[in-house]
Amino acid sequence: MKRKAFVPLQTLLIPTAILVLASITSADTYISGGDVYGNWTEAGSPYIIQGDITIPSAETLNITYGVEVRFEQNTGLSVYGSLLADGTDPFSVGDTVFFTSTSPPGSWDGIHVEGSGSMELIFSTLEYGNSLWTTNGLLFTDCRLSIPVCEEPNGLDLTRCLVTVSLSSVGSNPLDIEGCTFEGNLEFMYNAAGGSIANSTLQQNLSYCTGMSAGTLQLYDSQVNGSVVCFGEDCIISLNGCTIQGAISTTEDGSVEFNNSTAYSAISVINTNPGEYTHLDIINSTVHGQITIDWVDVEITGSTLYSGIGLTTARRLEVNGNTIHGILSGSISAMSYYDANVINNKFVNAGIDISGVFSEISCYVHYNEVTNCLLNGISVAAQVSATTAHELSIVNNTVYNSGGNGISISKTGSGDLNTSLTNNIVSTSGEYGIYVSDFDSPNVSYNDVWNSAIGDYSGVTPGIGSISLDPQFIDPGNGDLNLQRISPCIDAGDPSSPFDPDGTIADMGAFYFHQDMLVKLTLIPDYLPIVIPETGGEFGFTIEVTNLTLDWQSFDFWSEIELPGWGSFEVLSATGLLIAPGFTAYGYRLQQVPDFAPAGTYTYLAYVGTYPWIVDDYYYFFFEKEGSVEGNFPGSPSYWFCAGKGFEGLNVNKDEDIPSNFVLNEAYPNPFNPTTTISYQLPATSLVSLSIYDISGRQLANLVNGWRDAGNHEVTFDASELSSGMYIYHLQAGDFTDSGKMILMK
C-alpha cells in the first residue's frame, strides 16, 4: 500500500457543511459514510469507505488518476448526482482509478445509480462488488468491469473495456459497444432498441431478445467464442465481418443476417409463427456447420458452406453463387410468394434435392456444377394440383459422377406446369442420366447425356439438339469441369437461349468456353474414333473457320501431327487468307498415314493466327495407329501427304487466281534490318522446304518444311541474332528449286 504523509482535513476537498466523520491515519483517508462530492485526488488516496456514501442530486464527485477507493464489507455508493472518474495518467497508460474492496472479493455492495444520476468512468477498474445497479446510462472508456450489471441501464456505452463477469442488461435501451473484451456471457433481454457491438471479443455466449417489439442488434468485426441466440418478436441479429465459434440460432420470430463472416458451427433459424416474417441472409460468408431453417425466407449468396442446407419449409429460396459441400434438401412452402432460385452454385460431393408446391411459384435451377453426389445429382419433386403457367426450369447445369440419376424430376397431382431441361451436361451417372416421372410433355432438348450406367434417359424421349458425347472436361478427376477447346458442347446449346457472354451461341453446361478469338477454328473428323491399321491408310476431316468480328480478317492456317516420344512435324499450311465479317468457310482434307508409322496415339493439331508463332485459335483430335512401336519411325513430311481442296469462299492475298508457275520472289525489304518477308507461288499442292544459308553454305534456319496448297505464300525471316552480311534463301517445291540473295545491314 502506498503511504502518504499527514494531510490536513481541508485538503480532502470535502465541504465542511457535510456531516462526514473522517479521520486520517498516515496518508489513508477514512470516510465513515454520508454525502460526498468535490474532488478526490491521488494525494488523499486510498479512500477507505467505512459506511454507505451518497453523491447528492445536482452534485458531482470528480476522481482523478491515481486514486483507489476501497469499500469495507456491506458498504456501497449511491449516485443521485454525477460520478466522474478519469484515470487518464499523463505519464503512463492503464487503469489508475480503482473501485475495490478492503476484504474478500464480493463483500461490498457496489454502486447504485438512481434517480437522475449519471456515471462516467475512464481508465478505471470496478471489482469485487456485488452489483452495478442503474436505470440510467453507463459510459465507460478504457475500463475493467468485474462486477455484474443489474436492472435496466438506459443506454450502455462501453469503449475499449474488459468485462470479466457475465453482463446481463434488461430493457429497451440502445447499446454502443466498441473494442471491448467480454470474458463472461453477454445477455440483452427485452432490448428492442438494439444497438451495435464493434471490434469486440466475446469469450462466451451472446443472447439477444427483443420481447414483444422489433429490434436489431448489429455486430461488426467481432468474435464470439460461444453461441449466439436471437429470439423475440421481429428480433434481428446482424453479424458483419464476424467470427462465431459456437452455434447461431433463433427461436420464435428471430432473424439472422450473416455478412462477410465465418461460422464454425451450425446455423438454425426457426420461425414458430408462420404468419410472421423471418429471414436468414448469408452473404459472402463461410459456414462450417449445418444450416437448418423452418418457415423462413432464405438468401445465401457468394458464400462457402462446408455442410448442407436443410429446409424444413422455406418460404423463399435464393441460393446463388455459392460453393456448397453438402446437400441442399427440403421443401418450399406453398405459402411462398417468391420463385425459388438455385443458380450458379458449385456443389462438391453433394447435390440438390428439393420439393415444393409449384402451382403458385416457379423453380429455376440454372448454371450449377454438381459433382460426386452419392444420390441423385439434381432432384426436384413437384406437386401440381392444377395446370399452371408457372415453370420448372433446369438449364445449363453440369452434373458429373452422381451415384443415382444425374437429373431426376417427378410430379404428383393432376395439374401440369411448363417444364424445361435444356443445355445441361450430365456425365457418368450411376443410374440414368435424365429420369422423368409423370410429366406430360417436358421439353428435354439440347442436352449432352453421356456414359450413364443404366441408360441416358428414362421416362422421356430426348428432343432436338440432344447428343451423347464425351463433353471433354479439362480435368474432371480433380474437379475441373470447364470445357476443353475441342468439346462438342461449345455452341451446342439451344440457339434461342440467351447468348454466352462472349456473344456466341449458348454452350451446354454450367461453364461456357470463352471464345475471344478473331477467327474461330474447328476440325470435324468424318468419324470417331479414328483407327489406322498397321498397313497404313487415311482419314478425312473438315476444316471450319469463322470470322467472329465485324471486320475483314487476315490469317494463316497451319497444322501438325504429334506422336508422344517422337515429337511433331508440320503437314500443312496456308498463309495470307482473308475472310469476310461473320463468314464461315470450309475446307476438306484427306490425311495419309504411312504403313511404317509407329503404333500409338497421335494428335492432329491445327492453328489459325500469324504463322508460325502467333496463335489466335487452335483445335485438335486424336487418331490411333495400329502395329508395332519398336523399330519404326514416323518418317519425313513427304510421307504424310495431306490432299484436298482449299477453303471455299476465302480470298487468298485478295486474289483468288491460282498461279500458273512456281515463283520465288525477291525478299522485301532488301537490304533489311532485322526482318524481311520471303514470298513464293505454287501452282499445285507441293512439299515445300524454304531454308536460309550463310555464304559458306551453312544452314541457319528452316522456315518451311511441309505440304503447302496451291496459291501465294509468304513467311517472315527474323535475323536479330545474326551479324551484318549476305545470306542466301533457298526454295524447293517438288522438283522446283530457286535461290535468292539478301543483305542484312545493322
C-alpha positions in Angstrom: 0.0 0.0 0.0 1.3 3.4 -0.9 1.7 5.5 2.3 1.2 9.3 2.5 2.2 12.0 4.9 -0.3 13.7 7.2 -2.9 15.7 5.2 -5.0 18.5 6.8 -8.7 17.9 6.7 -9.4 20.8 4.4 -7.2 19.3 1.6 -9.7 16.4 1.2 -11.9 18.9 -0.7 -15.0 17.6 1.2 -17.2 20.5 2.1 -17.3 21.2 5.8 -21.1 21.6 5.7 -21.4 17.9 5.1 -21.6 15.8 8.2 -18.9 13.2 7.5 -16.9 11.6 10.2 -13.4 11.3 8.7 -10.2 10.6 10.3 -6.7 10.5 8.8 -4.1 8.0 9.8 -0.9 8.4 7.9 -2.0 9.1 4.2 -5.2 7.0 4.2 -8.4 8.9 4.0 -11.2 7.2 6.0 -14.8 8.1 5.2 -17.4 6.7 7.6 -20.4 7.4 5.4 -22.7 10.2 4.2 -22.8 12.6 1.3 -19.7 13.1 -0.8 -18.8 15.4 -3.7 -16.0 17.6 -4.9 -12.6 16.2 -6.0 -10.7 13.1 -4.8 -7.1 13.2 -5.9 -4.0 11.0 -5.6 -2.9 13.0 -2.6 -5.7 11.5 -0.4 -5.6 8.0 -1.8 -6.5 5.4 -0.8 -10.1 6.4 0.2 -11.4 3.8 2.6 -15.2 3.7 2.8 -16.5 2.5 6.2 -20.2 3.3 5.6 -22.6 3.9 2.8 -21.8 7.1 0.8 -24.1 9.1 -1.5 -23.4 11.7 -4.2 -26.4 14.0 -3.8 -28.6 15.2 -6.7 -27.1 18.2 -8.6 -23.6 17.4 -7.2 -20.6 15.9 -8.8 -17.8 13.8 -7.4 -14.6 14.0 -9.6 -12.0 11.3 -9.1 -8.7 11.8 -10.8 -5.8 9.5 -11.7 -4.0 7.5 -9.1 -7.0 7.2 -6.7 -8.0 3.9 -5.1 -11.4 3.7 -3.4 -11.7 0.8 -1.0 -15.1 -0.3 0.3 -15.4 -2.2 3.5 -17.9 -5.0 3.9 -21.6 -4.2 3.3 -20.9 -0.6 2.1 -21.7 1.0 -1.2 -22.1 4.1 -3.3 -25.4 5.6 -4.3 -25.3 8.2 -7.2 -28.1 10.7 -7.5 -25.8 13.4 -8.9 -22.8 12.7 -11.2 -19.8 10.4 -10.7 -16.9 11.2 -13.0 -13.7 9.1 -12.6 -11.0 9.8 -15.0 -7.9 7.7 -14.5 -6.0 9.1 -17.5 -2.4 9.4 -16.4 -0.3 11.9 -18.3 2.8 9.8 -17.5 1.6 6.2 -18.2 -1.2 4.1 -19.9 -3.6 1.9 -18.0 -6.2 2.0 -15.2 -5.2 4.3 -12.4 -8.6 4.6 -10.6 -9.8 1.6 -8.7 -13.2 0.9 -7.0 -12.4 -2.2 -4.9 -12.8 -3.8 -1.5 -10.8 -3.9 1.7 -11.8 -7.5 2.4 -12.6 -10.7 0.4 -13.9 -10.2 -3.1 -17.7 -9.6 -3.5 -18.0 -8.2 0.0 -19.0 -4.6 -0.8 -22.5 -3.7 -2.1 -21.4 -2.0 -5.3 -22.7 1.2 -7.0 -26.3 2.2 -7.5 -27.1 5.0 -9.9 -30.6 6.2 -9.1 -33.0 9.0 -10.0 -31.3 11.3 -12.5 -27.8 10.2 -11.5 -25.1 9.6 -14.1 -21.8 7.8 -14.1 -18.8 8.0 -16.5 -15.6 6.1 -16.0 -12.3 6.4 -17.9 -9.3 4.3 -17.2 -10.9 2.8 -14.2 -11.5 -0.6 -12.6 -14.6 -1.8 -10.8 -14.0 -5.0 -8.9 -15.2 -7.3 -6.1 -18.5 -5.6 -5.7 -22.0 -7.3 -5.6 -23.5 -5.2 -8.5 -23.6 -2.1 -10.6 -27.3 -1.2 -10.5 -28.7 1.5 -12.7 -31.7 2.6 -14.7 -29.7 5.4 -16.4 -26.9 5.4 -18.9 -23.5 4.0 -18.3 -20.5 5.4 -20.1 -17.2 3.5 -19.7 -14.0 4.1 -21.6 -10.8 2.0 -21.2 -12.1 0.4 -18.1 -12.2 -3.0 -16.4 -15.6 -4.1 -15.2 -15.6 -7.0 -12.8 -18.9 -6.6 -11.1 -22.3 -7.6 -12.5 -24.6 -5.0 -14.1 -28.2 -5.2 -12.9 -31.6 -3.6 -13.6 -32.2 -1.6 -16.8 -29.4 0.7 -17.9 -30.8 3.4 -20.2 -28.0 3.0 -22.7 -24.8 1.0 -22.3 -21.8 2.7 -23.9 -18.6 0.8 -23.5 -15.4 1.6 -25.3 -12.2 -0.5 -25.1 -13.3 -2.1 -21.9 -12.5 -5.5 -20.3 -15.6 -7.1 -18.7 -14.5 -10.1 -16.7 -18.0 -11.1 -15.4 -21.2 -12.1 -17.2 -23.2 -9.0 -18.2 -26.9 -9.1 -18.3 -28.8 -6.0 -19.4 -32.6 -5.7 -19.3 -34.6 -3.1 -21.0 -35.4 -1.3 -24.3 -32.3 0.8 -24.3 -29.6 1.3 -27.0 -26.2 -0.3 -26.9 -22.9 1.1 -28.2 -20.0 -1.2 -27.6 -16.6 -0.7 -29.3 -13.3 -2.5 -28.9 -14.3 -4.5 -25.8 -13.5 -8.0 -24.4 -16.1 -9.9 -22.5 -14.9 -12.9 -20.5 -18.4 -14.0 -19.5 -21.7 -14.2 -21.1 -23.3 -11.1 -22.7 -27.1 -11.0 -22.5 -29.5 -8.4 -23.6 -33.1 -9.1 -22.6 -36.2 -7.3 -23.9 -33.9 -4.8 -25.7 -36.0 -3.7 -28.7 -33.8 -0.6 -29.1 -30.9 -2.8 -30.3 -27.6 -1.2 -30.9 -24.1 -2.2 -32.1 -21.1 -4.2 -30.9 -17.9 -3.5 -32.9 -14.3 -4.7 -32.9 -15.0 -6.8 -29.7 -14.3 -10.3 -28.4 -16.9 -12.3 -26.5 -15.3 -15.3 -24.9 -18.6 -17.0 -24.1 -22.2 -16.6 -25.3 -24.3 -13.8 -26.7 -28.1 -13.6 -26.3 -30.4 -11.0 -27.7 -34.1 -10.8 -27.0 -36.5 -8.1 -28.2 -39.5 -9.2 -26.3 -42.7 -8.0 -27.9 -41.2 -5.3 -30.1 -38.9 -5.2 -33.1 -35.2 -4.6 -32.7 -31.8 -5.2 -34.4 -28.5 -5.9 -32.7 -25.6 -5.4 -35.1 -22.1 -6.9 -34.6 -19.2 -5.6 -36.7 -15.7 -7.1 -36.9 -16.2 -9.1 -33.7 -15.5 -12.6 -32.4 -17.8 -14.7 -30.4 -16.2 -17.9 -29.0 -19.5 -19.2 -27.7 -23.0 -19.4 -29.2 -25.3 -16.6 -30.5 -29.0 -16.8 -29.7 -31.7 -14.4 -31.0 -35.3 -14.6 -30.0 -38.4 -12.4 -29.7 -40.9 -10.8 -32.0 -39.1 -9.4 -35.1 -35.8 -9.9 -33.4 -32.8 -9.4 -35.8 -29.2 -10.1 -35.1 -26.9 -8.8 -37.8 -23.3 -10.1 -38.0 -20.9 -8.3 -40.3 -17.2 -9.3 -40.6 -17.5 -11.5 -37.5 -16.2 -14.9 -36.5 -18.6 -17.1 -34.5 -17.2 -20.3 -32.9 -20.4 -21.7 -31.4 -23.9 -22.3 -32.9 -26.1 -19.5 -34.2 -29.8 -20.0 -33.5 -33.1 -18.2 -33.3 -36.5 -19.1 -31.8 -39.9 -17.6 -32.1 -39.6 -14.9 -34.8 -35.9 -14.2 -34.8 -33.9 -13.5 -38.0 -30.2 -13.7 -38.8 -28.1 -11.6 -41.2 -24.7 -13.0 -41.7 -22.4 -10.9 -43.9 -18.7 -11.4 -44.7 -18.4 -13.5 -41.6 -17.3 -17.0 -40.6 -19.4 -19.5 -38.5 -17.6 -22.7 -37.3 -20.8 -24.4 -36.1 -24.4 -24.8 -37.2 -26.9 -22.0 -38.0 -30.5 -22.7 -37.2 -33.3 -20.2 -37.9 -36.8 -21.5 -36.8 -40.0 -19.5 -37.1 -42.6 -20.8 -34.7 -45.2 -18.4 -36.1 -45.7 -19.0 -39.9 -47.7 -15.8 -40.1 -44.7 -13.7 -39.2 -41.8 -12.7 -41.5 -38.4 -14.0 -40.6 -35.3 -14.4 -42.7 -31.8 -15.8 -42.9 -29.4 -13.9 -45.1 -25.9 -15.3 -45.6 -23.8 -13.1 -47.9 -20.1 -13.6 -48.8 -19.5 -15.7 -45.8 -18.2 -19.1 -44.7 -20.2 -21.6 -42.7 -18.7 -24.9 -41.4 -21.8 -26.3 -39.8 -25.2 -27.5 -41.0 -27.8 -24.8 -41.9 -31.4 -25.6 -40.8 -34.4 -23.4 -41.5 -38.2 -23.6 -41.0 -40.8 -21.2 -42.3 -38.0 -18.7 -43.2 -37.1 -16.6 -46.2 -33.6 -17.7 -47.2 -31.0 -15.9 -49.2 -27.5 -17.4 -49.4 -25.2 -15.7 -51.9 -21.4 -15.7 -52.7 -20.6 -18.0 -49.7 -18.7 -21.2 -48.9 -20.7 -23.8 -47.0 -18.9 -26.9 -45.7 -22.1 -28.7 -44.7 -25.6 -28.9 -46.1 -28.7 -26.8 -46.1 -31.8 -28.4 -44.6 -35.1 -26.8 -45.5 -37.9 -28.0 -43.2 -40.0 -25.4 -45.1 -38.6 -22.4 -47.0 -40.9 -19.5 -47.7 -38.4 -18.1 -50.1 -35.3 -19.7 -51.5 -32.5 -17.8 -53.1 -29.2 -19.8 -53.3 -26.9 -18.1 -55.7 -23.1 -18.1 -56.4 -22.0 -20.4 -53.6 -19.6 -23.3 -53.1 -21.5 -26.0 -51.1 -20.1 -29.2 -49.6 -23.4 -30.6 -48.5 -26.8 -31.4 -49.9 -29.4 -28.7 -50.4 -32.5 -30.6 -49.4 -36.1 -29.9 -48.2 -39.3 -28.3 -49.3 -40.5 -24.9 -50.5 -43.7 -23.6 -48.8 -47.0 -23.4 -50.7 -47.4 -20.1 -48.9 -44.4 -18.6 -50.7 -45.0 -15.6 -53.0 -41.5 -15.8 -54.5 -39.9 -18.0 -57.1 -37.3 -20.4 -56.0 -33.8 -19.8 -57.5 -30.8 -22.1 -57.2 -28.4 -20.5 -59.6 -24.6 -20.6 -60.3 -23.6 -22.8 -57.4 -20.8 -25.4 -57.1 -21.9 -28.5 -55.2 -18.9 -30.6 -54.1 -19.6 -34.2 -53.2 -23.2 -33.1 -52.9 -26.3 -32.2 -54.8 -29.8 -30.7 -54.9 -32.9 -32.4 -53.6 -35.9 -30.1 -53.2 -39.6 -30.4 -53.4 -42.5 -27.9 -53.5 -46.0 -26.9 -54.5 -45.4 -25.3 -57.8 -49.0 -24.3 -58.5 -48.1 -20.8 -57.1 -44.4 -20.3 -57.9 -41.7 -21.2 -60.4 -38.5 -23.0 -59.7 -35.3 -22.2 -61.5 -32.2 -24.4 -61.2 -29.6 -22.9 -63.6 -25.8 -22.9 -64.1 -25.0 -25.2 -61.2 -22.0 -27.6 -61.0 -22.8 -30.8 -59.2 -20.1 -33.3 -58.7 -19.7 -36.7 -57.0 -23.1 -36.8 -55.2 -23.8 -40.2 -53.8 -27.5 -39.9 -54.6 -29.2 -38.0 -57.5 -27.3 -35.0 -58.7 -30.3 -32.8 -59.1 -33.7 -34.0 -57.9 -36.9 -31.9 -57.9 -40.3 -33.3 -56.8 -43.2 -31.1 -57.9 -46.7 -31.1 -56.5 -49.1 -29.5 -59.0 -52.8 -29.6 -58.1 -53.9 -27.7 -61.2 -52.4 -26.8 -64.6 -50.4 -23.5 -64.2 -48.4 -21.0 -66.2 -45.5 -21.4 -63.7 -42.5 -23.4 -64.7 -39.8 -25.8 -63.6 -36.6 -24.8 -65.4 -33.4 -26.9 -65.1 -31.0 -25.2 -67.5 -27.2 -25.1 -68.1 -26.2 -27.4 -65.3 -23.2 -29.7 -65.3 -23.8 -32.9 -63.3 -20.9 -35.3 -63.0 -20.4 -38.7 -61.4 -23.7 -38.9 -59.5 -24.4 -42.2 -57.6 -28.0 -42.2 -58.7 -29.7 -40.3 -61.6 -27.9 -37.3 -62.9 -31.1 -35.2 -63.1 -34.4 -36.6 -61.7 -37.8 -34.8 -61.8 -41.1 -36.2 -60.6 -44.6 -34.8 -60.3 -47.7 -35.6 -58.3 -51.1 -34.1 -58.7 -53.4 -33.7 -61.6 -52.1 -30.5 -62.9 -49.1 -29.7 -65.1 -46.6 -26.9 -65.5 -44.1 -25.7 -68.1 -41.0 -27.9 -67.7 -37.7 -27.4 -69.5 -34.5 -29.4 -69.2 -32.1 -27.9 -71.7 -28.4 -27.1 -72.2 -27.4 -29.5 -69.4 -24.3 -31.8 -69.4 -24.9 -35.0 -67.5 -21.9 -37.3 -67.4 -21.1 -40.6 -65.7 -24.3 -41.2 -63.7 -24.7 -44.3 -61.6 -28.2 -44.9 -62.9 -29.9 -42.9 -65.6 -28.6 -39.6 -66.9 -32.1 -37.9 -67.0 -35.0 -39.5 -65.2 -38.5 -38.1 -65.7 -41.7 -39.4 -63.9 -45.3 -38.4 -64.6 -44.7 -35.2 -66.5 -46.9 -34.8 -69.6 -44.7 -33.1 -72.1 -41.5 -31.8 -70.7 -39.0 -30.0 -73.0 -35.9 -32.2 -72.8 -33.6 -31.0 -75.6 -30.1 -29.7 -76.3 -28.5 -31.8 -73.5 -25.3 -33.9 -73.6 -26.0 -37.0 -71.6 -23.1 -39.4 -71.7 -21.8 -42.5 -70.0 -24.8 -43.4 -67.9 -24.6 -46.8 -66.1 -28.2 -47.9 -66.9 -29.2 -45.6 -69.7 -29.1 -42.0 -70.7 -32.9 -41.3 -70.4 -35.9 -42.8 -68.6 -39.5 -41.7 -68.9 -38.8 -39.2 -71.7 -37.5 -39.2 -75.3 -34.7 -36.7 -75.9 -35.6 -33.9 -78.1 -33.8 -31.8 -80.8 -30.2 -31.0 -80.3 -29.5 -33.8 -77.8 -26.1 -35.5 -78.0 -24.3 -38.3 -76.2 -20.6 -37.5 -76.5 -17.7 -37.1 -74.1 -18.1 -33.4 -73.0 -14.3 -33.1 -72.9 -13.9 -31.6 -69.4 -10.4 -30.2 -68.7 -9.7 -32.4 -65.6 -12.8 -34.0 -64.1 -10.9 -36.2 -61.8 -9.5 -33.1 -60.0 -12.8 -31.2 -60.2 -12.2 -29.0 -63.2 -15.3 -29.3 -65.3 -14.6 -26.4 -67.6 -14.7 -27.3 -71.3 -11.7 -28.0 -73.4 -11.5 -26.2 -76.8 -12.5 -29.4 -78.6 -15.7 -30.0 -76.5 -18.7 -30.9 -78.6 -20.8 -28.8 -76.1 -19.4 -25.5 -77.3 -22.1 -23.6 -79.3 -24.3 -26.7 -79.0 -27.0 -25.3 -76.7 -30.4 -24.1 -77.7 -30.0 -21.3 -80.3 -32.9 -19.5 -78.8 -31.3 -19.3 -75.4 -29.5 -16.1 -74.4 -26.1 -15.9 -76.0 -23.0 -16.6 -73.9 -21.1 -13.5 -72.5 -18.7 -13.7 -75.5 -21.6 -13.2 -77.9 -21.7 -16.7 -79.2 -24.5 -19.3 -79.2 -25.1 -20.8 -75.7 -22.8 -23.6 -74.8 -24.1 -26.6 -72.9 -23.3 -26.9 -69.2 -22.6 -24.5 -66.3 -19.3 -23.1 -67.8 -19.2 -21.5 -71.2 -15.9 -21.6 -73.2 -14.9 -18.0 -73.8 -14.3 -17.5 -77.5 -12.3 -14.3 -77.6 -10.5 -15.2 -80.8 -10.9 -13.2 -84.0 -11.1 -16.2 -86.3 -12.6 -19.4 -84.8 -11.2 -22.8 -85.9 -13.0 -26.2 -85.8 -11.8 -29.6 -87.1 -14.6 -32.1 -87.8 -13.4 -35.7 -88.5 -15.5 -37.9 -90.7 -15.9 -40.4 -87.9 -14.6 -41.1 -84.4 -12.7 -42.9 -83.2 -10.1 -42.9 -86.0 -8.1 -46.2 -86.1 -5.4 -46.7 -88.8 -4.4 -50.3 -89.5 -0.8 -51.5 -89.4 -0.7 -51.3 -93.2 -1.4 -47.6 -93.1 -4.4 -45.6 -94.5 -6.1 -42.3 -94.5 -8.8 -40.3 -92.7 -10.8 -37.3 -93.8 -11.8 -34.2 -91.9 -13.5 -30.9 -92.5 -11.8 -27.6 -91.5 -14.2 -24.9 -90.5 -13.1 -21.3 -89.9 -15.4 -18.4 -88.8 -14.8 -14.7 -88.6 -16.3 -13.7 -85.3 -15.8 -10.0 -85.9 -17.4 -7.2 -87.9 -14.3 -6.6 -90.0 -12.3 -8.5 -92.6 -9.6 -10.6 -91.0 -6.4 -11.9 -92.4 -5.0 -15.1 -91.0 -2.7 -18.1 -91.6 -3.6 -21.7 -91.2 -1.2 -24.5 -90.3 -1.3 -28.0 -88.9 1.0 -30.6 -87.4 0.9 -34.2 -86.2 2.4 -35.1 -82.8 3.3 -38.6 -81.6 4.5 -38.6 -77.9 8.1 -39.8 -77.7 8.7 -38.9 -81.4 7.9 -35.2 -81.5 5.9 -33.3 -84.1 6.1 -32.3 -87.7 4.2 -29.9 -89.9 1.9 -31.3 -92.5 0.0 -28.3 -94.0 -0.1 -24.6 -94.0 -1.8 -21.8 -95.9 -0.9 -18.1 -95.4 -2.4 -14.8 -96.3 -6.0 -15.9 -96.1 -8.8 -13.3 -95.9 -12.3 -13.9 -94.5 -15.3 -11.6 -94.6 -17.1 -10.4 -91.5 -19.3 -13.1 -89.9 -18.4 -15.5 -92.7 -17.8 -19.3 -92.2 -15.5 -21.1 -94.7 -15.0 -24.8 -95.1 -12.1 -27.0 -96.5 -11.9 -30.7 -96.7 -8.7 -32.7 -96.4 -7.5 -36.4 -96.7 -4.6 -37.2 -94.5 -2.3 -40.1 -95.4 -0.7 -42.2 -92.7 2.2 -44.4 -93.9 2.5 -48.1 -93.1 5.8 -47.7 -91.3 4.5 -45.1 -88.8 4.9 -46.4 -85.3 1.9 -47.6 -83.3 0.4 -45.2 -80.8 -2.0 -42.3 -80.2 -1.3 -39.4 -82.4 -2.6 -35.8 -82.1 -3.6 -33.9 -85.1 -3.3 -30.1 -84.2 -4.3 -27.1 -86.3 -3.9 -23.4 -85.7 -5.0 -20.1 -87.1 -3.1 -16.9 -86.5 0.1 -15.5 -87.8 2.4 -18.3 -88.9 4.3 -19.8 -87.1 4.2 -18.3 -83.6 1.1 -16.2 -83.0 -1.9 -18.5 -82.3 -5.4 -16.9 -82.3 -7.3 -20.2 -82.0 -6.5 -23.9 -82.2 -8.2 -27.3 -82.4 -7.2 -30.9 -82.2 -8.3 -34.5 -82.3 -6.7 -37.9 -81.8 -6.2 -40.9 -84.0 -4.7 -44.4 -83.3 -2.1 -46.2 -85.5 -2.0 -50.0 -85.0 1.1 -52.1 -85.4 4.5 -52.2 -83.6 6.3 -49.4 -81.9 9.8 -50.9 -81.9 12.0 -50.3 -85.0 9.6 -47.9 -86.6 9.9 -44.2 -87.2 7.4 -41.5 -88.4 9.4 -40.6 -91.4 9.6 -37.2 -93.1 6.7 -34.9 -94.0 6.9 -36.2 -97.6 5.3 -39.5 -96.5 2.4 -37.7 -94.8 0.6 -36.2 -97.8 -2.4 -34.1 -96.9 -4.6 -33.7 -100.1 -7.8 -31.8 -100.6 -9.4 -28.5 -101.6 -8.6 -25.1 -100.2 -11.0 -23.1 -98.2 -14.2 -22.3 -100.2 -15.2 -18.7 -100.1 -11.9 -17.2 -98.9 -9.7 -14.7 -100.7 -6.0 -15.6 -100.8 -4.0 -12.4 -100.7 -7.1 -10.7 -102.1 -6.5 -12.7 -105.4 -8.4 -15.9 -105.9 -6.4 -16.8 -109.1 -4.1 -19.9 -108.7 -0.6 -19.1 -110.0 0.4 -20.9 -113.2 4.1 -21.3 -112.4 6.4 -21.9 -109.4 7.9 -18.5 -108.4 10.3 -17.4 -105.7 10.0 -13.7 -105.2 12.8 -11.4 -104.1 12.9 -10.8 -100.3 11.4 -7.5 -99.3 12.8 -5.3 -98.0 16.3 -6.0 -99.2 18.7 -4.8 -97.7 16.8 -5.3 -94.4 17.2 -4.9 -90.6 16.4 -7.2 -88.9 13.3 -8.7 -90.6 12.3 -9.3 -94.2 9.5 -11.2 -96.0 10.1 -14.0 -98.4 7.1 -14.9 -100.7 6.6 -17.6 -103.2 3.9 -19.0 -105.5 2.7 -22.6 -106.0 0.6 -23.8 -109.0 -0.2 -27.0 -107.2 -0.1 -28.6 -103.7 3.6 -29.3 -103.0 6.0 -30.4 -100.4 7.9 -27.2 -99.6 11.2 -26.5 -98.0 12.4 -22.9 -97.5 15.8 -22.5 -95.8 18.4 -19.8 -95.0 22.1 -20.2 -95.5 25.2 -18.1 -95.0 27.7 -17.6 -97.8 29.7 -20.6 -96.7 26.7 -22.9 -97.3 25.9 -23.5 -93.6 22.2 -23.8 -93.0 21.0 -21.3 -90.4 17.2 -21.8 -90.4 14.4 -23.8 -92.0 11.4 -21.6 -92.3 9.1 -24.0 -94.1 9.1 -27.8 -94.1 5.8 -29.4 -95.1 2.9 -29.5 -97.6 1.5 -26.3 -98.9 -1.6 -25.8 -101.0 -1.5 -24.1 -104.4 -1.5 -20.3 -104.1 0.5 -17.4 -102.8 2.5 -17.9 -99.6 4.9 -15.7 -97.5 7.0 -16.1 -94.4 8.9 -13.6 -92.3 12.6 -14.1 -91.5 14.0 -12.5 -88.3 17.8 -12.1 -88.4 18.1 -10.4 -85.0 20.7 -12.9 -83.8 22.8 -12.7 -87.0 25.6 -10.4 -88.0 25.5 -8.0 -90.9 26.3 -9.6 -94.3 24.9 -11.5 -97.2 22.6 -14.5 -96.8 21.0 -17.0 -99.2 17.4 -18.1 -99.2 16.6 -21.4 -101.0 13.2 -22.8 -102.0 12.5 -26.4 -103.0 8.9 -27.2 -104.0 8.6 -30.6 -105.5 11.1 -30.6 -108.4 11.3 -26.8 -108.5 14.3 -25.1 -106.8 15.4 -21.5 -106.8 17.5 -19.2 -104.6 17.9 -15.6 -103.8 20.4 -13.2 -102.1 19.6 -10.8 -99.3 21.8 -8.3 -97.3 21.4 -7.7 -93.6 22.6 -4.2 -92.7 22.7 -3.4 -88.9 
